[in-house]
Amino acid sequence: LDDLSKLIYNQPEINVDESSEYNELLNEIDILKSEKEGIQLNIEEKIEKKQKELKKYYSDMIVGYNTTIKNLQEENDRIKNNSSQKRGKEKINENINIQDKSEELDLDSLCKIRGYNNVDNE
């Protein structure tokens, strides 16, 4: 065990300053770290850009849907108004037609329609 510990702890010291290979490796590590940071920033920027695009897309879509709903509601209201106006006009025309028909009838015919057999009964 002593021999093993001597081997481990009694390794010759490496002169770090003189080792150009060690310095090159440190430089490569630094370069890789900065590249990694650059890649991470690039990815984060891309993610942020895509999130903004999605927000804009969905907000535009929501505005479009809301506009469509509003237009459909206005059209529905217009149709309802037109229908009620049309029914009102039909009712007026119906009343006019009834009046026209009643004007065409003579007094005896009106009495018969209302249940009187002759005018003298009134």
C-alpha positions in Angstrom: 0.0 0.0 0.0 2.9 2.3 0.7 4.3 1.7 -2.7 1.0 2.5 -4.3 0.6 5.7 -2.4 4.2 6.7 -3.3 3.4 6.1 -7.0 0.3 8.2 -6.8 1.6 11.1 -4.7 5.2 11.1 -6.0 4.4 11.7 -9.6 6.8 14.1 -11.1 5.3 17.6 -11.2 4.2 18.9 -14.6 5.5 22.4 -15.3 2.2 23.9 -16.4 3.7 27.1 -17.8 6.1 25.2 -20.1 3.5 22.8 -21.4 2.3 24.2 -24.7 0.0 21.3 -25.2 -1.8 22.0 -21.9 -2.2 25.7 -22.9 -3.6 24.7 -26.2 -6.1 22.5 -24.5 -7.1 25.3 -22.1 -7.6 27.6 -25.1 -9.7 25.0 -26.9 -11.8 24.6 -23.8 -12.3 28.4 -23.6 -13.2 28.5 -27.3 -15.7 25.7 -26.9 -17.2 27.3 -23.8 -17.7 30.6 -25.6 -19.1 28.7 -28.7 -21.5 26.9 -26.3 -22.6 30.2 -24.8 -23.1 31.7 -28.3 -25.1 28.7 -29.4 -27.2 28.9 -26.2 -27.9 32.6 -26.8 -28.7 32.0 -30.4 -31.2 29.2 -29.5 -32.7 31.5 -26.8 -33.1 34.3 -29.3 -34.7 31.9 -31.8 -37.1 30.6 -29.2 -38.0 34.1 -28.1 -38.6 35.2 -31.8 -40.8 32.1 -32.4 -42.8 32.9 -29.2 -43.4 36.4 -30.4 -44.4 35.2 -33.8 -46.9 32.7 -32.2 -48.3 35.4 -30.0 -48.8 37.7 -33.0 -50.4 34.9 -35.0 -52.8 33.9 -32.3 -53.7 37.5 -31.4 -54.3 38.2 -35.1 -56.4 35.1 -35.2 -58.4 36.1 -32.2 -59.0 39.6 -33.6 -60.2 37.9 -36.8 -62.5 35.6 -35.0 -63.9 38.5 -32.9 -64.4 40.6 -36.0 -66.2 37.7 -37.8 -68.4 37.1 -34.7 -69.2 40.8 -34.6 -70.0 40.9 -38.3 -72.2 37.8 -38.0 -74.1 39.3 -35.0 -74.7 42.5 -37.0 -75.9 40.5 -40.0 -78.1 38.4 -37.7 -79.6 41.6 -36.2 -80.1 43.1 -39.6 -81.9 39.9 -40.8 -84.1 40.0 -37.7 -84.9 43.6 -38.3 -85.7 42.9 -41.9 -87.8 39.9 -41.0 -89.8 41.9 -38.4 -90.1 44.8 -40.9 -91.2 42.3 -43.6 -93.8 40.8 -41.2 -95.0 44.2 -40.3 -95.3 45.1 -44.0 -97.1 41.8 -44.7 -99.5 42.5 -41.8 -100.1 46.0 -43.2 -100.6 44.6 -46.7 -102.9 42.0 -45.3 -105.0 44.7 -43.5 -105.1 46.7 -46.7 -106.2 43.7 -48.7 -108.9 43.0 -46.1 -110.0 46.6 -46.4 -110.0 46.5 -50.2 -112.1 43.3 -50.1 -114.5 44.8 -47.6 -114.9 47.9 -49.7 -115.8 45.7 -52.7 -118.6 44.0 -50.7 -122.0 45.6 -50.4 -123.8 46.0 -47.1 -125.9 42.8 -47.6 -122.8 40.7 -48.1 -121.1 42.2 -45.1 -124.1 41.5 -43.0 -124.1 37.9 -44.1 -120.4 37.5 -43.3 -121.0 38.9 -39.8 -123.9 36.6 -39.2 -126.9 38.8 -40.1 -129.3 37.4 -42.6 -130.6 40.7 -43.8 -130.1 44.3 -43.1 -133.4 44.9 -41.5 -132.5 42.7 -38.5 -130.0 45.3 -37.2 
